[in-house]
Amino acid sequence: PKEAVEKLALMVSPFAPHLGEECWSLLGHDKSLAYEPWVEFDEELCVDAFINMGVQVNGKTRGDIQIAADADQDTALEEALKQSRVKAQVEGKDIKKVIYVPGRI
């Protein structure tokens, strides 16, 4: 999209001003990009919807899962038990303790 390329041209201009100006003029602007406002930071765009989480059995890493950042313990456990290496370690055994810290481990 044109808006994204315009922001890229603005961000590259301090490091490569000639390149930034050329890109700016190719996008159809008449005035210099030096007079345009700087790109604003939007924190909401930097939040990950999914996280990678390691799965350990008996203190050893047995796999990684990718779950929603706001997933609850039951969802995380269900995804972990789908992993073949985890399934092989817990098959036929009772799980006595589950440690789950949302967004971390």
JOHU-V706708 format. One record per run of one state. SS is the DSSP state (~ for helix, > for strand, _ for the rest). FROM is the first residue (numbers start at 1). TO is the last residue. If there is no record, write none. Layout:
# JOHU-V706708
ss=SS from=FROM to=TO
ss=SS from=FROM to=TO
This chain:
# JOHU-V706708
ss=_ from=1 to=1
ss=~ from=2 to=12
ss=_ from=13 to=16
ss=~ from=17 to=26
ss=_ from=27 to=32
ss=~ from=33 to=35
ss=_ from=36 to=42
ss=~ from=43 to=46
ss=_ from=47 to=49
ss=> from=50 to=57
ss=_ from=58 to=59
ss=> from=60 to=68
ss=_ from=69 to=72
ss=~ from=73 to=81
ss=_ from=82 to=83
ss=~ from=84 to=90
ss=_ from=91 to=105
